[in-house]
Amino acid sequence: MHRDRDRLEAIRKIPYKGLFVIPDALVTEEANMKNAIVATAAAVLVLAVAVEAQAGDFYAYYTRLDYDQPRDIATLVKIPVSAAEVFAGRPEQATTGDPRPGPVRWGKYADLVVNMSEGRQFIFSRATGYLPYLKTPKGKFTLKALAECKPDPLCLCSYVRLVRVKDSPERIMVHWRHVPDPASVVMTEVIHEYFTFTPEGKVSRAVWVGTPKLDDFNDLAGGTGQELILTADGITELPLTKTKFSDKPAAGIAGSPVRKAVVGSPAAWFKFDDGLKSSGDETAEAITGTVFPVAGNKALWKKGVSGTALAFDGYFSKVTLPKAKAPKVTDELTLEAWVVLGAYPWNDAGIVHQSAGEPISPEDYKHGYRDPYTYRPWKMQGYMLGVDPYGRPIFKINGEQVGGGEIAPKDLPDKKDIIPTYRWTHLAATYGGGKMCLYVDGKLAASKDATGPITVPDCDVLIGLNSDPQRISDPVSHSKFAANNNMPLLYGIEGLIDEVRIYARTLSAEEIRRSFQNLCPSAEGVGAPDLEKRILPGLVNGKPAEKFGAEYRTLKFHELWDNLWRPSFDRDVVVRFDKNPCSVVFWQGTNFGSGWVTENNKWMSDQSWEIGGPHGCAEHMADKRGRFDHVRLIENTAARVVVHWRYASIDVGYVFPGANVWADEYYTIYPDGVGVRWVQGHDGGWQDTQFLSQPGTTCLDNIDLTALTMANLAGETCDLTWQPPNRVPPNTLKDACIKRINFKSKWKVFAVYREGAKIDTWGESEQSKHTPDPFAGPWNHWPVGLNPSDGRYAVSDDRVTHAALGGADNCGEFIMYGFTDQPAASLAVLARSWNNPPKIDNPKGCDSKGYDQAQRAYVLAATAKPISFTLNGSKDSPICNPCFVLSNWDSDAAAAVTVNGSRVKAGKAFRQGIVRDPAGKRQIIIWLELESARPIEVKISESPG
């Protein structure tokens, strides 16, 4: 938190010859500051506009400008090559395909306009990749790029959005996100630019460039400044002012007491106590004193069993002991390490090793309904002390292994062999004297006869990361598709590692026992390691919010995952309610797919528009590196919130079948906790009710076996109960169009379909054998996982999982979600009001365009004021919390509303807000908390004050 405050101060101190404006949105509440993007190569420019905006001239709006988009297929072909390089270091194995030519699919809010004054507009357009230009009566003046980047003519990775400035509504802030190379899927390669506009005509620009190292990204001293002056003839640029990175390492942390006892003389020893002195990205090998870099996003130091330990993120973190400096081992070896697993690895992974191995071949990986999946240990050259995908410690040498072992299709790993997560465990392995042995917490766990010289491959010794890629265990895809749909990945240990020792001799069982006892933490300390828990960021506390609305946040999951990204401070969106204690979360961890979160943090999620690709399912889940998805707030008023989610339906190999595989989804969410999801232009193939389970919990901890209650418009209901091991109940209720998801919570999530939809359930043939529930899945390749897999069964409760209950056919382009603490039958009134909305009669002072089911609102256009009409409520077409979208309002004045002649007091029962439509015109949004089965007379006028 202090670092973020210091960062703002450092940006303020960047030297300028003239005015310097810091965006107020950067100075935000503490919860946001902890997650705020921090400047690395920060650049700020200030523009002084000669003409001050008059009242009503200063505003911004989303729109869609005319744009003759180029057919840039070449970039699409390069993307899967980058993915194969990023995942496994093997670009030659990419499937490039032959993308179909054609335009990118765009929604109605593709571009953005900031109106500065009469005749002066800043325009962020797809035509320039969103590099803004100033449009004036005398011409068009484009700003110069301040960060090196390749063109992105398809705007694959580029977007802009309005960011509300906290406590400063007279300012407009625009966030432009783009990348150095749109063909690259390296997740740290991002550029964030912020433009802050004021009515006085001041414009500030801040540019933040992602770096491989998180500490460089957080460096407060690295900045570039530029001042620009807008004149009647264009833009005048003043010289750049640059500063350099400070290169000052951060202070160390308070570790555990350092214990100096050691058994014998290790040939190599990584104490990982470097974090006591500095939190820099280096660590010393204790025997030679040689310092080696810590690879990955950040050297994250934590309390260890002695001094400090090093955290590993499971994807990029590693320490390399070059082969030239590796211990010379011949016919004896001992490996030793302390470890805390935050999650089990995706397949066999080394804690410390000097080994090499090829990925499982497509033929050996192949399985199906007639040839079920069998886990087989990874055959490797060299030696490895590590963990298998089920959490069993393993020791490999010369192609042999102790610990772990093959698991047949109907078998399960023995629980007594599994290392618990979030617990310090001592592992040791010895080779020599005709034996190879594996020890856990000082006790012999497995051994076998083994002789012969140790054969070491021509590679380095690695700690925390494998040297070769491998496919995940327990894939869902079968037969010939298994290998295609589960690409090899470089991965490793996710958790803490401390006190790594390599001996060129065989330690005895007694020496192993003493080594364990020398460093063993207290009973309390063993189960309380310095490793953050993984908790889904629902931002719920059991109480309603102070007010209804949405906010941009950068949500935290846990440090190891958070450090993978280079986010803006407004990456995610959270909607909260003052009438219930729930939230709707659009978060990077779910690729911004909505999470409908109950008061006790139970999450309902859903599918996206899904098609097929050469690597399996092409959907939002497949964009593992977050390159082609984002979320934006379109409206955020007291009356409603509108959220836009955009993503590309590509597969895990990042293969684009064409340029038109984009989806734009719009969520219109109201104060009563109800929202409509509109998947624009996609009729079906996008809905499957799913739910998430927190790490450390199973499906049965989160949802009842009677998981769904169905209802129809008549209020008839039917419970659907799943039964272990795999009985999935059919939907037997005629004309069902309502489902309530029965979480183990007071508040439940519900879904309402359009009348005529066919709700179904599924999952009998796609269930994990490792979990006790009868639901489809659960799977853990998504959310938050970076593995290039289109489906992996959960093998434990170590990771976030998702499971499915079923979707619906003939659901069209939209569905209604919401929260309720009432029986499912009570939702029939709401469902009828949406499926059979009452009609508007006798409109005066307006034209009625009818009811728009996609936004749960009546659309009106004012022709005069006041406006009045009859809303014909009835039992079959009831009125239930109606919304009116009134265009041509042409005023900043609030509205006054009467119902049946009585004025409705503004407050929780009557909420309103003024927004700009895609033409930049004002429209007023009015929401009423009102239920009626009779006609009502509504009058809308300008409020006198």
N, C-alpha and C positions, 0 to 999 in steps of 0.2 A: 504494500500500500504506500509506504513512504517512497519507494522507488518510483511509483507513478506520479506522486506529487513532485518529486525531484525532476522527473522527466519533463513535466510541464514547465517547471522553472528553467530548466536547461534550454528548452525551445524558446522561451521568452528572451533568453540571453544571447541567442544567435544575433550577431551584429548586423545592423541595418543602417542605412543612411537616412531612412525616412520612417514612416509609420509602420507599426507591426501590430497586427490584431491576432490574438489567440482565440480560437473558437471556444465559446463558453461550454459547448457540449463536451469538451475534453475534461472539464472540471465537473465531475459528476459524483454521485453518492458513493460511499465507500464500497458497497457491494459491487458496483460497476467498476470502480477503480482497480479492484483486485484482479479483474479480468480484462482491463483495458489493453488495447493494442499499445505497444510502446515503440517509440521512434527509433529506427536505425537510420541510416542515410535520409534524415528528415530534411525536406526542403520547404520553405515557406515563401510565398510571394504575396505582395500586397498591391492592390490596384485601387487607385483613387479615381472615381467617376465624377465628371464635372457636373452632371445633372442629378439633383436629388429627387428621389421618387416622391410623387404626390400621393396623398391618401388614396388607396384603391389601386395604385399602379404597381405596388410591390407585392408579388405573389409568385408561387411556383405550382406547376401541375405536371402530371404524367400525361403523355399523349402518344400518338403513333404517327410519325411523319412519313411522307412519301420517301421511299428508298428503293432504288434499283440495285438490289443486292447482287454482288458477283457470285459466280459458281466456283468457289474455291475448294475443289475436291482434293488438291494436293496436300493441304494441311490435315484433312481427315485421314489420309493414308499414313501420315507420319505418326499419328497419336498412338496406335497400338505398338509401334516400334519402340517409342519412348516407354510405354508401359512394360514391355518385356525386359527392357534394360533396367527399369526401376525395380521391378519385382525380383528379378533373378540374375541380372547382369548378362542377359543373353538376348540381345535385340534380334539376332538372326532367327529366333524361334517365334517371332511375332506373326500373327495372322492379320494381314493388311486388308484383304478383301478388295472389293471393287464398288465403292460407294455410289449409290444412285445420284445422278445430278439433280439439281432442283433447289428451290429456295428454302431457307430456314423458316420454320413455323414461328410466328410471332404473335403475342397477345396484344391487347389494346393499350397497354401501358409501356410500350417498348422504349420510348424516348422521354426526355424531360426538358422542360422549359422554365427558366427563371426570368420573370418579367421585372426588369430593373426600373424602368420609367417608360414614358410614352415613346414608342419606337425603338427601344433598346432592350434586347433580350440576350441572355446567355443560354445557349442551346447545347445540350448533351445528346448527340445523335448517333445512331448506328452507323451512319455514313462516314463518320470520322473515328469509329471505334470508341466513341464517347469522349474523345478529346474535345473539350468545349470550344466554342467559338462565340464571339460577340457579333450579333446581328444589329446593324444600325441602318438608318436611311441612306447613309453614305457607302455602305458595303458590309462585307463579312470579314472579320478579323479573327483568325484561329490562333489560339495559344500554342506555344512551343512545348514539345514534350520535355520533361525534366528527368525522365528515367529511360534508359535504353530498353527498347522492346521491339519485337518484330510485329508487323501489321497483323491485326486480327479482324479481317474484313467480314467474317461471319459472326463476330462478337461471341465466339464460343465461350470465352472465359471472362468476358467484359460485361459489366452491368453498372448501372447508376441507380441511386435511390435517395430520396429525401430523408434526412435524419432530423428529427425534432430537436431543437436546442433547448435544454432544460432551463426552465424559468426565464426564457427569453424568446417569447413568441414573435417578437419583431425581427428576429434573425432567421435566415434560411440557410440550412447546411445541406450540402450534397456530398455523398460518398461515391467515388468512382473507383471500382476495383477492376484491375486488369493484370496482365502477367507479362513477363519478359518474352515468353515463347508460347503461343497457344497450342503448339504441338507437344509440349512437355507436360508430363503428369507429376513432376516433382512438387510435392505439396508445400515446400517452403518458398517456392518461386512465385511470389505475389507482389503486387504493388497496390498500395492504398493511397488514394488522393482525396483530400477533403477541401471543399470550397465553402467558405462562409460569407454570406452576403448580408448587408445591412441596408435599411432604407436610405441611409445617407450616401450610399454608393460605394462603400468600402467593401473590397473583396479580398479575402485571404485564402491562400492555397498552401496546404501542407502535404508533402509527399513522403511516404514511408515505404521502404523497399525491404522485402523479406530477405533474410540471409540464412545460410546453412546452420550457423550456430545461434542458438537462442540468446545467449549473452551478448552477441554482437547486435542482434535485433533490439535488445534492451538497452544498449549503450546510449547514455545520455549526451555524450559529447559529439557524436557523429551527426553532422547536419550541414545542409546547404541552403542558403537563403538567396532570394531574388526579389527585387522590387520592380513592379511594372506600373506605368502610369497610362491610364486611358485618356486619350485626347479626341478631339473632333475628327482627326485624321487617322485614328487607329490606336495602336498600342506602342508605347515607348518602353524599351527594356533597359534596365540599369545593370551594371556588372554583377556577376555572381559573387557571393561571399561564402567561402567554404571553411569548414573546420575538420579536424581529424578525430578518429576514435581515441578514447582516453587510454586504452590498453591497461587499465588499472584493474587488477583482479579484485573480486569481492572478498570480504572478510570470511574467515572460516566459521564453522558452526560448533556448537557445544556437543561433543560426542560423548560416548560412554568412557568410563575410566580405561586407560590404556593398560593392557596386560602384556607383559614382556616374556612370559614363559613360552618356550618352544621346545618341541621334542626333536632331538637330533639336529642335523644340518641340512636344511632344504637347499636344493640346487637353484630354485627360483621361488620368490616369496612376494606376493602382492598383499601388503597389509591394508591398503586402501585407507590409511589414516591421513592422507593428504588434505582431506576436508577439514581437519582441525585448524590448519593454518590459512587455507585459501579455498575458495569454491571455484577455482580455475579448472580448465579442461586438461589437466595433466595428472599423472600418477607415477610414483617412483617404484621400481622393483627394488626390494630391500637388500638383496644380496650384493648386487653390483652398484646400486645407487642410480642406475640409469633411469631417466625420466621418459615416459612414453605418453603420447596423446590419448585422451579418452574420446573415441569417435562417437558420433551421434549428435543429437540436437543440443544436449547440455549434460555436463557432468553434474549430476544431482547427488549431493552428499547427504547421508543420513546417519543417525546413530547406529553404530555397529555393535558386534559382540565385544569388540575392543576398539576404542577410538571411533572412527567413522567407517561406514560402508558405502559402497557405490550402488546407485540405483540403475537398473537396466530396463529399457522400454519394450523390449521384445522384438524390435524391428530394425533399429539403427545403432543402438548402444553396443560398444565393444571396446575391449582393450587388447592390443596386439603386441605380442612378444615376437619380434622378427625371427625367422627360422635360423638366421646366423647366430642369434643370441640364445636360442632355445637350449634347454638342458640336453646333454648327450645321454640318451638312454639306450641301453643294449638289451639286457635280459632281466632287469629289475626296474620297478616303477612304483611310486606311490603318489596319488593325487588326493588333495584334501581341500575342502571349502565349506564355509557356512553360507546358507542360502535361506531367503524368505521368498516364497512364490506368491505373487499377487494373483496369478492365473496360470493354468497349465499351458505348456507350449502347444503349438498347432500340430506338431509331430515330434519325433525324437530331437532333443536340443541339448547342446553342450554347455555345461557350466564352465569347464576348462577342458581344452582338447587340442590335439594336433592331428586332425583327421580330414579325410576327404571321402566323398561318396556321390554317386549319381542319383538324381531323382528316381522315384519308382517309375518304371517304364509303363507306357499306356497298356501294354498287355498284362503286366502283373497287377496293375491298378484296376483293371476291368472287373466289374462285378455287376450283378443285376438280380432280378427276382429268382432266376434259376441258379445264380452263382453269387450268393450273398457275400458281403464284404468281410474279409478276414484281415485283421491288423497283423502285420509282420514287422519285426524290428528292421531298422535301416542297416543294411550291410555297409560297413565302412572300413577303410584302411586307417591305420594309425591307432590312436587311443582317444577315449572320450569318457569323462565323468559327467553325467547329465541326468536328464529327466525325460520320460516318454510322455505322450499326449494325455495319459490318464493320471499323471502325477506320481508315477513309480520311478524311483531312482534306478539308473542304469550305468553299467560300466562296460565299455566296448574296447577291445584290443585285438588286433590282427584278425578282424572279421568275426571274432567270438564275442559273446555277451553274457553277463550275469545281471540279474535283476530284470524286471519287466518280463518280456516274452510274448509269444504269439497269443492272440485272442481270437477264438473261433466265432463264427457268426452268432451263435446262440449263447456264448459265454460272456461273462463280465469280469473285469479285473477284481482281484481280491482286495477288499477294502483295507486289510491290515498292511498291504504293501504300498498304500498311497500316502504321500506326504501331505499333511494338511496345508492349506493356504494360510497366509498371515501368521506364520509361526516360524521361529528360528529352528533350522534343522542342520545338523552337522553330517556331511557326507564324506566318506573316504573310500578309496579303492586301492588295492595292492595287486602287484603281479610279480611272481617270482617263487622259487622253491616248488615249482610244479603246480601252482595254484593261481587263480585269479579270484579275488575276494571283494565284496562290497559291504561296507559298514554304514549303518545309520545310527546316529547319536551314540557312537562308541561301541555298538554291538554288531556282531556279524549278522548280515541280512541274507546273503547269498554267496555261494562259491561254486567253483567247478575246477576240474583238472585242466591245466593249460601249460604248455611248454613251448620253447622255441624263442629265438631272438625277436625283439620288438622291431617291426617294420614301420618306419615313420615316413609318410608321404612328403613330397617336396612342397611344404606349405608352412605357414606361420602357426604359432600357438595363439589361440584365441580364447578370450574370456567373455562369456555372455552372449555370443552370436555364432551361428553356424558359418562355416566357410563355403558351403555349397547350398543351393536351393533344394527344396523338397516340397512335395504336395502335402496337403493337410490329411489328417486321418478322418475316418468316418464320414466320407462324402455321401451326399444324397443322390446325386446323379449316378446312373448305372450304365452297364454295358460299355459300348465304345465311347459314350459321351463323358464318362467319368474323368478321363485325363483332359479332355478338351475344356471341361467346365471347372476344373480345379488346377490352375496353373501353378508351376513351381514358384516358391517364394523363399527369399532369405529371411529367416526369423531366428529368434533366440529365446533367452530367459526374460521373463517379465517379473521383476521384483528386486530384491537386494542380494548382493554377493559381498562376502567379506572373507578376509584371511585365506587367500588362495595360496596353496603351497604345492610345489612339485619336488619330489625326491627322486634321485637316481638310484634308490635302493628300496628294498621291501621292508616297510615298517611292520613290526609284529602286532598281534592283536592287542597286547598290553600297551604298546606305544600309542596305538590308535585310541584306546580308552583314555589314556592320560592326556593326549592332545585334546580330546573332546572335553574332558573335565577342566582343563586349564582355562578354557574360554567360555564354558557354558554359562549363559546368563541365569539369573534367578528364575524360579518357577513362574513368577509374575512377568519377568522380562521376556521369557521365551514366547509367551503368547501375546505380547504387546509390542511388536516391532514398530519402528518409525517409518511406517508406510501407509499412505493415505488410503482409506476405504473408498470403494467404488460405489457411489450413490447417484442414481439418476436425478438430474437437476430439475425436478418438477416445481420448485419454488412454492411449495404448499406447507402450511403450518397448522392446518386444522381450523383456521379462521378465515372468514371472508376478507378480501382486500378492503382498504379504506375507500377506494373508488374503482369503478369499472374502467378498464382501458388496457392498452397494450404498451409495451416498452421494448426498446432494443436492449439486449444484454449480450455479453459474451459469457456463457454459462460454464461453470466448472464441473468436471466429472472426477478426475483425479490427476495428480501432477504428471505422471508418466504419459498419460494420454493428452493432457492439455499442452504439454511441451512439444508435441508433434507438429503443432499448427503455428501459423503466423497470422493471427486473425486481426480484424478491425475490432474496435471496442464495441461495435454494434452488430456483431455477426448474427445473433439469434434473436428471436422474437418470442415474448411471453405475454399471453393475455390472461388477466385475472378479473374476478367478479366481486361485486359488493353484495351479491345476493346468495352466493354459495362459496364454499371454501376450496374450490377447484381451480384448475388452470388449463390452458391450451398452450403447448410448447412446440415451437418450431426450432429445432436444434441441429447443429452440425452432426452430432452423434447419430441421429436418425436420418441423415441426409436431408434434413429440414422437413421430412414428412411429419404431419401433425401428431402430437401426443396429447391425448385427452386424459388428464391426470386427476385422480380423485383426491380427497382431502388427506389420505394417508399414503400418497405417492404410488398408487397403482396406475399403470399406464395402458391405455388402449391405443394401438396404432393401426395402420391400414396399409394396403398395397398401393402401388402407383400404376400408371399405364404401363403394361408389360407386353413386350413382344419377344421374339427370339433372335439369337445371334449365334455365331460359330462357337461361342463359349457359354452357351446356355441362356438363362433368362436375361433379357435386356430390360432393365428397370432402374429405379432410383437407387436401390440397394447396391448396384454394381459399381457406382462411382466412388470407389474406396478412398481416393485421394482428394475428394471434394473439389474437383476442377470445374464441373459443369452444372452446379446447382446453387441456388441462392434463394433467399426469402426477403420480401419487402413489405413494409406497411404502406398501404394505399390510402386508407382512411383510419383515423384514430380520434374519434369524438365521443362525447357522452352518450350518443345514440347508438353507435355501432363501431366495430372494427372490421376493416377489410384487409386481408393478408394475401399477397401474391407469392406463390411458390412456383419456381421454374426449374426444370431438370431435363436432362437428356436420357432417353431410354436406350442405353448402350449396355453391352455385356461386360464381364469382368476383365476381358482383354482389351477394353476400350475400343472396340470395333464399332465404327459408325456405319450402319447399312446405307445411310444416306444423310443428307443435311436436314431432313424434315422429321427427325425422330425426337422432337422436343415436345414437351407438354407444359402448358400453363394452367395452373390450378388457382382458384380464388376461393377464399374462406370468408364468408360474411357472418360475423359473430355478434350476437346481441347481448344486452345486459341480463336477460333471463337465463343465460348459460346455454343457449341454443345457437347453432351455426350451420350454415349450408356450405357444403363443399361442391364446387362446380369444376369439373374436369373439362375444360373447353375443347370442343372438337373431337372428343373421344367417347364413343358410345359403347361402353362396356370394356371389360378386360382390365379394370383398375381397382376392383373392390374385393377385399377379403379381410374380414374382421380379425384382427390379431391383438395379442397382448404381450407385454414385456414382463420379464421377471428380473428383479434386482439380483446382482451377485450375492450368493449366500442364501438364496431362496429358490424354491421350485415352483412350478406352475400351481401346485396344490396349496402353496402358501398364499397365493394371490387371488385365486378364483375358485368358486364352488364347483363341484362335479355337476351340479345343476347349473351349467354355465350360462345358459340363455333362457330367457322367458320371451316367448313370441306373443304378439297381439295383432289384431286386425282393427279396421276402422270402426267396427261395431263394439269394440271393447272386449271381445272374447280373447282368452289367453291360453297358452300351453307351455309347460315347462319342458326343456330338453336337457336330459341328464346323460352325461358320459359315464361309462363304466370301464374300469380297468379289466383286461390290459389294453383293449383297443376297440371297444364298442362305441361307435359314433351314432347318436340318435338321429333319425330323419325328422324333418319338419313336417308335422302332420296337421297343422292348423290351416284351414282353408283361408285364402286371401290374406295371409299374414303379410304385413308390410312394416311391422315394428319389431325390433329386438332390443331387449335390455340385457346388458352384459353384467353378470352377477359377480362382481368383484367382492372380495372380503373387505368391504368398506361400507360406510353408511350411505355415501353417495355413489350411484351407479352411472355408468355411461350408457347411452342408448343410441340407436340408429333408426331412422325412419326413411323408408324407400318410397318411391313413387308407386301409386296404385298399379298393380299388374306385374310388379317385380316378382321373381321366383327365388325366395330365400332358400339356400341350401346349406348343408354342413358337409364336412369332409375330413379325412385324415386316417382312415383305417390302415392304409398301406404305406404311410409315411410317418413313422414314429421312431423316436430314439429308444433303443433298448436300454440305455443307461439311466433313464429317468422313470419315476413311478407313475406318471400320469397317462391318461388315454388320449391326449390331444394331439393334433397334427403338429409334428416337431417333438420337442422344442429344438430350435436351431440356434447356433451362436456365431455363424459367419457374419451376421448383422444383428443388431447395430454395433457401432464403434470399431468392429474388426477391420483390419487392413488387408486381410488375406484375399487373394483373387479367386474366390470360390463362389459359385452360385447356390451352394447349399451344403452345410455341414451340421450333422446332428450334434447336439450338446452331449458331452461326455460326463459332465458334472454340473454343479451349480456355481462354478468358479467365475463364469463370465455372465454378462447380460445375455438373456435368451429371448427369443420371440416364439410364440406358438400361435396356431390358427384355429378358428372356430367355423369359418365358412363365410361365403359372400352371397351374391345374388346375381341372377341373370336378368336381362331386360330392365336394368336399373337406369339406363340412359346416361346422362352426363352429370347427374348430381344426386346427392344424398344429404340428409339432415342428421347431424349429431347433436348431442347435448348431455346434460347432467340432470339426474333426478334422485330424490330420496323417497319417491312414492312408488306404488305398485305399477306394473307395466300397463295395466288397463287404463290408468289415468292419462296415459300419453295419447289416447285415441282422439281426444279433442284437438290437441296440437296437430296430430297427423291429418285429421280431416280439414283443419284450417289451411294446411299447406297443400294437400292433394286436391281439395275441393274448395278453394278460397271463395269467400263471399264476393259478389260483384259490386262494383261501384255504379250507382245510378244518380241521375240528376246532377251531374257536375256543373258547377257554376264558377266562372273565373278560372277555369282550367280545362285542359284536355286530358282525358284519362287514356293511358296506354295499357291499362290492365295490370294484372298481377304477374310479377316475374318470379317464378318458382326458384330460379337459380340464386336469387338474393333474398327470398322470403320478404318481398316488399311490393307495394303498389307504386307504379311509376306514373307521375303526373307532370304536366307542363303548365305553369302558370300563364294565364293570358290577362289576368287582372287580379286585383286584391280588393276585398278578401276572397277566399276560396271556400267553397262549400260543396258537399256531396253527401249522398246516403250510402252507407256500407251495409249491405243486405245480409246481415247475419241470420243464421237459422241453425237448427239442430244438425242438419247434414253438412252445412257450410258455416261452422261457427267462427266467430271472431276470437283470435287468441294472440294477444300482444302484437298488434299490427305495426308495420313500418311504412312510412310514406316518403318516397324520394321525389322531391319537388324541384324541377328545373326552372330556369328563368326567374329565380328568386331576386337576382340583381340588387342585393342589398346585404350589408353586414348586420342588419337588424335581426334580433331574435324573433321567433314566432310566438304568437298566442294561440291557444287551441281551446275550443269549446266542444263538448260532447253532449248532445241532447240539450243544448242551451246553457249548460253549466261550464264555467271555465275550469280547465284542468290546471292545477298548480304545478309549476315547474319543480322537478325533483325526481325521485326514483320512479314515480309513475308516469312522468312525461319528461323525456330527454330529447335533446336536439343538438345538431351541429351543422356548420356550414363548410362545405368542401368545394373543390374545383373539379369540374368534369374534364374529359379529354380535349375539349375545346377551350379550356381555361375559364369557363363560365361558372358562376356560383350556382350551387344547388343546396337546398336545405334538406337534412335528414331528420325526420320526426319519428320517434318510437314511443308507443303508448303501452303501459301495462294495463291491459283491459281484456276481459273475456265476456262474451255475450253470445247468446243463441237467438238474439233478436236484432232487427235493423237498428242502426244508430245514425244520428245526424252529426256530421263533423264539419267544423268551420275552422279555417286557418287564416290568420291575419298577422300583420306586423305588430309586434308588441310595442305598446306606447313607451316602454322604458322599464 
